[in-house]
């Protein structure tokens, strides 16, 4: 399970996810995330916190405190390898040295060299964005995008996100060898509409697909 640390600079999130950041900045408190994470841990094997680079640096001790108290397994910093690459090695070693997984986030614009270099100093699964941002619709070849990252990281667990809109999208990714899929914007749309039945059907369809 992935939870987001609210940010005013969620550059790699699309309009819908940015709205949740805006609400989070106003309403966020540590008690709420502790209660939520305690509930999620009864279902999720691991929980990860996603925090943007500037928010992590500005709230370092606070975020480490949340990771510890709430039992998070690791941290995702989506803009680290794109906008702050020169800092990546020190931050990765710090996170891992503190006892947490650092989850590398790559996308189609990530150079092969960056993917290989970062993978050598990290030891977790990899988060791969199919598109540059969430909630946008850019024409692309899923086959080409997935085949490329699979050829670079042959024996690494890869979970995909950014642009997954249906069970069929997940099914295709699994057929390419994906270990998991991150879905955000689609669920926000269901939340806005209070579409509980649609959510349950979506989850049921995913379970049927997984067990097929």
Secondary structure by P-SEA (a helix, b strand, c coil): ccccccccccccccaaaaaaaaaaaacccaaaaaaaaaaaaacccbbbbbbcaaaaaaaaaaaaaaaaaaccccccccccccccccccaaaaaaaaaacbbbbbbbcccccaaaaaaaaaaccbbbbbbccccccbbbbbcaaaaaaaaaaacccbbbbbbcccccaaaaaaaaaaccccccccaaaaaaaaacaaaaaaaaaaaaaaaaac
